[in-house]
Amino acid sequence: MKRREFILLATAPGRLKAEQTAKGHRIAIVDPTLPIVEMSGGAQDPHDYRPFLEELRRLGYIEGRNLLIDRFSGEYHASHDHAEVAREVLRRNPDLIVTIGTAPSLALKTETRTVPIVFLAVTDPVGSGLVSSLAKPGSNFTGFTEL
C-alpha cells in the first residue's frame, strides 16, 4: 500500500478497499492527554477513537490480524518531553502516525520527513509551521483543524 493511499484511509474512510496482504500495517496514535487504556476505543472523550477503529475494521484492517496499533501517551513521561515520545514512536517504524495537538506534532516534524502523519486538534497548522498551507500541506503532514 502506498503512503498516499494509507493517508486517504485515515483521513477519508470509505474511499478505499482494504488491501489483503500478509504484511500487517502499523499505526501509531500519539495522544499526550489520554492514558493509553482510554485510547483503545472505550472512552467517551473528545478524542474518542472508536469511530476510527471501527472504520478500519470495516475496511478489513483488523487489529491483531493485519493491523498493529501502537498507542503513545505523555502519561509515562513525567516531563511530557514530546521529542522523547516522538523518537520512541519512530523506533517502532509505523506506516502512519495519528497525533493530537500542536506540541507532539511539531516534535514528530523535527524527527521525520517521511512517515505520513495525520494531525488532529491543531489550532493553527500553518502558523505553527506544520504545513505550508491548508489547501496544499506540502509535506508528510495532513490533518484537521477547527479554523
N, CA, C and O of each residue as an XYZ file, in Angstrom:
588
protein
N       0.841     -1.169      0.000
C       0.000      0.000      0.000
C       0.887      1.232      0.000
O       1.842      1.308      0.772
N       0.586      2.181     -0.844
C       1.381      3.390     -0.948
C       1.021      4.373      0.160
O      -0.070      4.318      0.727
N       1.945      5.263      0.457
C       1.791      6.229      1.534
C       0.527      7.065      1.364
O      -0.234      7.225      2.319
N       0.289      7.594      0.180
C      -0.888      8.439     -0.035
C      -2.188      7.657      0.168
O      -3.160      8.196      0.697
N      -2.208      6.395     -0.249
C      -3.394      5.571     -0.035
C      -3.650      5.379      1.448
O      -4.796      5.388      1.898
N      -2.576      5.205      2.203
C      -2.730      4.997      3.635
C      -3.231      6.265      4.309
O      -4.050      6.197      5.225
N      -2.744      7.431      3.861
C      -3.227      8.697      4.405
C      -4.710      8.845      4.086
O      -5.494      9.247      4.946
N      -5.093      8.525      2.865
C      -6.511      8.598      2.499
C      -7.349      7.685      3.375
O      -8.454      8.048      3.779
N      -6.834      6.516      3.666
C      -7.541      5.588      4.534
C      -7.832      6.242      5.880
O      -8.928      6.096      6.420
N      -6.867      6.953      6.414
C      -7.026      7.560      7.730
C      -7.866      8.827      7.691
O      -8.575      9.131      8.650
N      -7.792      9.566      6.592
C      -8.471     10.857      6.555
C      -9.808     10.829      5.849
O     -10.638     11.703      6.100
N     -10.055      9.875      4.984
C     -11.321      9.805      4.255
C     -11.799      8.360      4.180
O     -11.867      7.791      3.090
N     -12.130      7.762      5.315
C     -12.551      6.373      5.326
C     -13.710      6.142      4.365
O     -14.569      7.003      4.176
N     -13.711      4.974      3.775
C     -14.770      4.611      2.866
C     -14.378      4.740      1.409
O     -15.075      4.224      0.536
N     -13.281      5.415      1.128
C     -12.858      5.607     -0.246
C     -12.052      4.426     -0.773
O     -12.040      4.170     -1.977
N     -11.390      3.720      0.107
C     -10.520      2.625     -0.315
C     -11.021      1.303      0.214
O     -11.674      1.245      1.256
N     -10.718      0.257     -0.496
C     -10.982     -1.091     -0.004
C      -9.693     -1.599      0.633
O      -8.595     -1.249      0.198
N      -9.831     -2.404      1.641
C      -8.654     -2.948      2.320
C      -7.869     -3.830      1.364
O      -8.437     -4.628      0.617
N      -6.585     -3.674      1.402
C      -5.695     -4.494      0.590
C      -5.343     -5.733      1.389
O      -4.787     -5.629      2.482
N      -5.657     -6.891      0.863
C      -5.334     -8.127      1.561
C      -3.846     -8.409      1.369
O      -3.365     -8.525      0.242
N      -3.147     -8.514      2.449
C      -1.716     -8.707      2.387
C      -1.257     -9.491      3.597
O      -1.873     -9.430      4.661
N      -0.181    -10.222      3.430
C       0.385    -10.960      4.555
C       1.075     -9.996      5.517
O       1.137    -10.247      6.721
N       1.591     -8.896      4.980
C       2.262     -7.914      5.816
C       1.221     -7.079      6.551
O       0.297     -6.543      5.941
N       1.376     -6.979      7.826
C       0.484     -6.124      8.586
C       0.928     -4.678      8.491
O       2.085     -4.386      8.189
N       0.021     -3.804      8.746
C       0.337     -2.384      8.767
C       0.404     -1.937     10.216
O      -0.239     -2.518     11.091
N       1.187     -0.901     10.455
C       1.390     -0.407     11.812
C       1.013      1.066     11.867
O       1.524      1.884     11.103
N       0.108      1.386     12.789
C      -0.302      2.762     13.027
C       0.117      3.127     14.441
O      -0.014      2.323     15.364
N       0.618      4.334     14.603
C       0.916      4.859     15.936
C      -0.077      5.978     16.218
O      -0.277      6.866     15.389
N      -0.693      5.928     17.390
C      -1.572      7.011     17.846
C      -0.854      7.692     18.998
O      -0.498      7.053     19.988
N      -0.644      8.995     18.861
C       0.067      9.772     19.881
C      -0.909     10.793     20.451
O      -1.300     11.743     19.773
N      -1.292     10.586     21.697
C      -2.217     11.499     22.367
C      -1.652     11.815     23.742
O      -1.713     10.979     24.643
N      -1.104     13.010     23.914
C      -0.454     13.327     25.187
C      -1.419     13.534     26.349
O      -0.985     13.639     27.496
N      -2.714     13.593     26.072
C      -3.666     13.906     27.129
C      -4.382     12.698     27.707
O      -4.851     12.750     28.844
N      -4.477     11.615     26.951
C      -5.223     10.448     27.411
C      -4.300      9.340     27.901
O      -3.238      9.118     27.319
N      -4.686      8.651     28.954
C      -3.963      7.428     29.318
C      -4.150      6.390     28.214
O      -5.183      6.372     27.545
N      -3.169      5.541     28.027
C      -3.208      4.551     26.950
C      -4.450      3.674     27.032
O      -5.023      3.330     25.999
N      -4.875      3.307     28.223
C      -6.039      2.433     28.374
C      -7.290      3.075     27.765
O      -8.173      2.361     27.289
N      -7.379      4.394     27.770
C      -8.536      5.086     27.217
C      -8.426      5.296     25.707
O      -9.367      5.788     25.084
N      -7.294      4.932     25.115
C      -7.096      5.107     23.680
C      -7.467      3.854     22.904
O      -7.201      3.770     21.705
N      -8.066      2.898     23.559
C      -8.393      1.625     22.918
C      -9.811      1.574     22.392
O     -10.288      0.509     22.000
N     -10.484      2.692     22.377
C     -11.816      2.733     21.797
C     -12.936      2.629     22.801
O     -14.089      2.468     22.399
N     -12.660      2.710     24.076
C     -13.713      2.592     25.063
C     -14.071      3.897     25.746
O     -15.031      3.943     26.516
N     -13.337      4.939     25.490
C     -13.540      6.192     26.208
C     -14.621      7.040     25.558
O     -14.762      7.051     24.335
N     -15.377      7.744     26.376
C     -16.298      8.758     25.877
C     -15.599     10.093     26.091
O     -15.876     10.794     27.065
N     -14.718     10.436     25.205
C     -13.850     11.588     25.324
C     -13.875     12.331     24.000
O     -14.196     11.727     22.977
N     -13.547     13.623     23.976
C     -13.490     14.325     22.693
C     -12.558     13.641     21.692
O     -12.741     13.782     20.483
N     -11.574     12.912     22.179
C     -10.664     12.180     21.296
C     -11.028     10.708     21.285
O     -10.160      9.849     21.438
N     -12.307     10.414     21.105
C     -12.806      9.042     21.081
C     -12.338      8.375     19.792
O     -12.648      8.847     18.698
N     -11.597      7.283     19.919
C     -11.008      6.612     18.768
C     -11.892      5.512     18.199
O     -11.542      4.907     17.186
N     -13.032      5.242     18.830
C     -13.888      4.154     18.352
C     -14.311      4.298     16.895
O     -14.212      3.321     16.154
N     -14.777      5.461     16.441
C     -15.168      5.552     15.026
C     -14.008      5.245     14.072
O     -14.196      4.580     13.053
N     -12.833      5.724     14.399
C     -11.643      5.470     13.574
C     -11.344      3.970     13.535
O     -11.119      3.406     12.464
N     -11.342      3.328     14.705
C     -11.044      1.903     14.786
C     -12.134      1.061     14.121
O     -11.841      0.055     13.475
N     -13.381      1.474     14.282
C     -14.477      0.748     13.634
C     -14.398      0.855     12.114
O     -14.664     -0.120     11.411
N     -14.038      2.022     11.605
C     -13.920      2.193     10.154
C     -12.754      1.378      9.602
O     -12.869      0.787      8.528
N     -11.652      1.339     10.310
C     -10.542      0.489      9.886
C     -10.994     -0.964      9.803
O     -10.684     -1.664      8.839
N     -11.726     -1.411     10.815
C     -12.219     -2.790     10.835
C     -13.169     -3.037      9.662
O     -13.088     -4.073      9.001
N     -14.062     -2.092      9.406
C     -15.000     -2.226      8.293
C     -14.261     -2.361      6.965
O     -14.716     -3.065      6.064
N     -13.132     -1.690      6.849
C     -12.332     -1.740      5.626
C     -11.436     -2.975      5.566
O     -10.724     -3.179      4.583
N     -11.469     -3.791      6.606
C     -10.695     -5.028      6.586
C      -9.384     -4.957      7.345
O      -8.620     -5.922      7.340
N      -9.108     -3.845      7.992
C      -7.891     -3.709      8.804
C      -8.258     -4.063     10.235
O      -8.903     -3.281     10.935
N      -7.844     -5.245     10.662
C      -8.262     -5.761     11.948
C      -7.059     -5.838     12.875
O      -6.068     -6.517     12.605
N      -7.188     -5.118     13.970
C      -6.091     -5.079     14.936
C      -5.817     -6.481     15.444
O      -6.732     -7.199     15.847
N      -4.545     -6.864     15.423
C      -4.137     -8.192     15.851
C      -4.051     -9.187     14.711
O      -3.421    -10.235     14.853
N      -4.675     -8.875     13.579
C      -4.614     -9.776     12.429
C      -3.713     -9.182     11.347
O      -2.669     -9.754     11.033
N      -4.097     -8.054     10.779
C      -3.288     -7.421      9.734
C      -2.999     -5.962     10.058
O      -2.560     -5.197      9.199
N      -3.250     -5.588     11.305
C      -3.022     -4.213     11.739
C      -2.511     -4.223     13.170
O      -3.061     -4.898     14.040
N      -1.457     -3.467     13.396
C      -0.917     -3.287     14.737
C      -1.024     -1.810     15.062
O      -0.561     -0.964     14.297
N      -1.632     -1.501     16.193
C      -1.760     -0.109     16.619
C      -0.957      0.079     17.889
O      -1.228     -0.549     18.913
N       0.038      0.954     17.808
C       0.825      1.329     18.978
C       0.233      2.620     19.518
O       0.011      3.569     18.766
N      -0.020      2.658     20.805
C      -0.597      3.834     21.437
C       0.457      4.476     22.327
O       1.126      3.799     23.108
N       0.594      5.788     22.197
C       1.592      6.523     22.968
C       0.909      7.677     23.682
O       0.060      8.364     23.114
N       1.290      7.877     24.925
C       0.713      8.926     25.746
C       1.829      9.605     26.520
O       2.905      9.037     26.709
N       1.567     10.801     26.956
C       2.525     11.500     27.797
C       2.484     11.029     29.232
O       3.275     11.489     30.056
N       1.564     10.107     29.553
C       1.383      9.698     30.947
C       2.628      9.047     31.548
O       2.824      9.109     32.762
N       3.470      8.426     30.723
C       4.664      7.776     31.248
C       5.902      8.655     31.135
O       7.005      8.235     31.484
N       5.718      9.854     30.654
C       6.825     10.792     30.508
C       6.537     11.986     31.409
O       5.853     12.931     31.015
N       7.060     11.928     32.601
C       6.749     12.936     33.609
C       7.004     14.349     33.118
O       6.267     15.269     33.472
N       8.036     14.534     32.309
C       8.356     15.872     31.824
C       7.553     16.239     30.585
O       7.666     17.356     30.080
N       6.735     15.298     30.088
C       5.990     15.496     28.835
C       6.936     15.940     27.731
O       6.652     16.870     26.976
N       8.059     15.253     27.660
C       9.067     15.531     26.642
C       8.577     14.963     25.315
O       8.720     13.770     25.045
N       8.000     15.827     24.497
C       7.411     15.390     23.234
C       8.459     14.845     22.271
O       8.160     13.950     21.481
N       9.662     15.361     22.321
C      10.731     14.855     21.454
C      11.074     13.418     21.822
O      11.315     12.592     20.942
N      11.096     13.116     23.110
C      11.375     11.752     23.562
C      10.277     10.793     23.087
O      10.569      9.690     22.625
N       9.025     11.215     23.200
C       7.912     10.391     22.744
C       7.993     10.203     21.231
O       7.759      9.101     20.735
N       8.320     11.262     20.492
C       8.437     11.182     19.030
C       9.497     10.163     18.626
O       9.276      9.368     17.712
N      10.630     10.179     19.291
C      11.690      9.214     18.971
C      11.239      7.779     19.292
O      11.534      6.841     18.552
N      10.524      7.635     20.405
C      10.009      6.316     20.779
C       9.011      5.815     19.731
O       9.031      4.637     19.374
N       8.148      6.692     19.242
C       7.183      6.336     18.204
C       7.913      5.859     16.954
O       7.570      4.817     16.395
N       8.902      6.602     16.519
C       9.602      6.287     15.271
C      10.458      5.029     15.368
O      10.732      4.392     14.350
N      10.881      4.663     16.568
C      11.620      3.402     16.731
C      10.755      2.191     16.380
O      11.283      1.123     16.069
N       9.450      2.350     16.429
C       8.528      1.264     16.097
C       8.269      1.142     14.591
O       7.595      0.210     14.153
N       8.798      2.071     13.803
C       8.638      2.072     12.339
C       7.175      2.006     11.887
O       6.791      1.080     11.172
N       6.356      2.983     12.303
C       4.956      2.954     11.887
C       4.793      3.306     10.407
O       5.620      4.010      9.827
N       3.714      2.805      9.813
C       3.360      3.171      8.439
C       2.608      4.498      8.420
O       2.611      5.203      7.411
N       1.970      4.835      9.523
C       1.176      6.051      9.651
C       1.165      6.461     11.118
O       1.149      5.612     12.009
N       1.174      7.767     11.359
C       1.068      8.284     12.725
C      -0.137      9.209     12.789
O      -0.313     10.073     11.930
N      -0.967      9.025     13.814
C      -2.068      9.930     14.109
C      -1.684     10.636     15.394
O      -1.396      9.983     16.397
N      -1.675     11.962     15.378
C      -1.227     12.699     16.548
C      -2.233     13.765     16.938
O      -2.927     14.327     16.091
N      -2.300     14.035     18.236
C      -3.230     15.017     18.779
C      -2.429     16.185     19.332
O      -1.543     15.996     20.165
N      -2.737     17.391     18.869
C      -2.132     18.588     19.430
C      -0.911     19.082     18.688
O      -0.273     18.350     17.932
N      -0.606     20.339     18.926
C       0.497     21.006     18.228
C       1.862     20.526     18.695
O       2.717     20.214     17.866
N       2.085     20.461     20.002
C       3.418     20.116     20.516
C       3.903     18.738     20.056
O       5.032     18.635     19.576
N       3.100     17.678     20.180
C       3.589     16.387     19.697
C       3.767     16.366     18.178
O       4.664     15.698     17.665
N       2.917     17.094     17.466
C       3.040     17.152     16.006
C       4.340     17.835     15.601
O       5.028     17.370     14.692
N       4.680     18.926     16.265
C       5.942     19.621     15.963
C       7.147     18.745     16.298
O       8.140     18.750     15.571
N       7.062     17.995     17.394
C       8.167     17.096     17.753
C       8.348     16.028     16.684
O       9.480     15.694     16.334
N       7.264     15.493     16.165
C       7.360     14.492     15.100
C       7.898     15.102     13.814
O       8.638     14.449     13.079
N       7.531     16.344     13.539
C       8.037     17.006     12.329
C       9.559     17.142     12.395
O      10.242     17.012     11.379
N      10.076     17.399     13.572
C      11.524     17.507     13.751
C      12.208     16.167     13.516
O      13.337     16.126     13.027
N      11.539     15.080     13.857
C      12.149     13.752     13.817
C      12.004     13.015     12.487
O      12.821     12.144     12.189
N      10.983     13.336     11.673
C      10.787     12.597     10.417
C      10.187     13.488      9.336
O       9.369     14.367      9.605
N      10.613     13.235      8.127
C      10.049     13.895      6.949
C       9.432     12.858      6.001
O       8.972     13.208      4.914
N       9.421     11.585      6.411
C       8.967     10.530      5.505
C       7.710      9.792      5.962
O       6.904      9.397      5.120
N       7.518      9.597      7.250
C       6.351      8.859      7.731
C       5.126      9.765      7.618
O       5.154     10.895      8.104
N       4.044      9.287      6.980
C       2.840     10.106      6.887
C       2.226     10.339      8.264
O       2.094      9.413      9.064
N       1.854     11.591      8.529
C       1.311     11.963      9.828
C       0.003     12.719      9.630
O      -0.071     13.676      8.858
N      -1.023     12.271     10.341
C      -2.320     12.936     10.343
C      -2.472     13.595     11.703
O      -2.450     12.918     12.731
N      -2.626     14.921     11.713
C      -2.775     15.631     12.984
C      -4.238     15.973     13.230
O      -5.009     16.205     12.299
N      -4.593     15.998     14.504
C      -5.919     16.403     14.953
C      -5.734     17.430     16.054
O      -4.709     17.435     16.736
N      -6.702     18.283     16.227
C      -6.710     19.264     17.320
C      -5.495     20.178     17.301
O      -4.944     20.508     18.352
N      -5.079     20.586     16.113
C      -4.027     21.592     15.975
C      -4.726     22.893     15.581
O      -5.374     22.962     14.537
N      -4.594     23.910     16.407
C      -5.328     25.147     16.192
C      -4.896     25.881     14.931
O      -5.744     26.313     14.150
N      -3.599     26.028     14.720
C      -3.108     26.789     13.569
C      -1.943     26.043     12.919
O      -0.786     26.364     13.188
N      -2.229     25.054     12.067
C      -1.153     24.265     11.472
C      -0.230     25.082     10.562
O       0.952     24.759     10.447
N      -0.737     26.113      9.926
C       0.108     26.954      9.072
C       0.988     27.846      9.942
O       2.201     27.908      9.742
N       0.388     28.527     10.892
C       1.133     29.423     11.784
C       2.173     28.707     12.624
O       3.220     29.274     12.937
N       1.893     27.464     12.989
C       2.851     26.705     13.800
C       3.976     26.113     12.956
O       4.981     25.650     13.494
N       3.805     26.127     11.621
C       4.844     25.602     10.748
C       4.697     24.127     10.398
O       5.594     23.552      9.781
N       3.587     23.506     10.777
C       3.389     22.098     10.433
C       3.193     21.906      8.934
O       3.742     20.977      8.342
N       2.406     22.793      8.323
C       2.128     22.701      6.887
C       2.321     24.071      6.250
O       2.266     25.098      6.926
N       2.548     24.069      4.933
C       2.744     25.339      4.247
C       1.421     26.038      3.948
O       1.375     27.267      3.909
N       0.346     25.280      3.737
C      -0.983     25.859      3.560
C      -2.023     24.784      3.867
O      -1.717     23.592      3.869
N      -3.249     25.217      4.124
C      -4.301     24.249      4.405
C      -4.696     23.492      3.142
O      -5.013     22.304      3.204
N      -4.679     24.165      2.009
C      -5.073     23.532      0.748
C      -4.032     22.529      0.262
O      -4.379     21.464     -0.249
N      -2.758     22.873      0.422
C      -1.666     22.004     -0.027
C      -0.615     21.950      1.073
O       0.284     22.789      1.124
N      -0.734     20.957      1.953
C       0.187     20.895      3.094
C       1.660     20.871      2.702
O       2.493     21.451      3.398
N       1.995     20.203      1.591
C       3.362     20.236      1.089
C       4.382     19.448      1.877
O       5.578     19.718      1.761
N       3.958     18.489      2.672
C       4.911     17.675      3.429
C       4.251     16.340      3.756
O       3.249     15.961      3.150
N       4.825     15.642      4.717
C       4.265     14.365      5.136
C       3.128     14.551      6.142
O       2.641     13.575      6.712
N       2.706     15.788      6.361
C       1.635     16.102      7.306
C       0.341     16.452      6.589
O       0.342     17.108      5.547
N      -0.741     16.007      7.163
C      -2.075     16.440      6.776
C      -2.938     16.294      8.004
O      -2.524     15.670      8.981
N      -4.127     16.856      7.972
C      -4.955     16.694      9.150
C      -6.153     17.618      9.180
O      -6.619     18.121      8.158
N      -6.631     17.819     10.397
C      -7.843     18.564     10.623
C      -7.577     19.704     11.594
O      -6.796     19.574     12.537
N      -8.244     20.825     11.341
C      -8.153     21.965     12.240
C      -9.546     22.536     12.400
O     -10.418     22.298     11.565
N      -9.758     23.278     13.452
C     -11.057     23.879     13.696
C     -11.134     25.299     13.168
O     -12.103     26.006     13.445
N     -10.128     25.735     12.409
C     -10.153     27.098     11.846
C     -11.300     27.282     10.895
O     -11.469     28.365     10.334
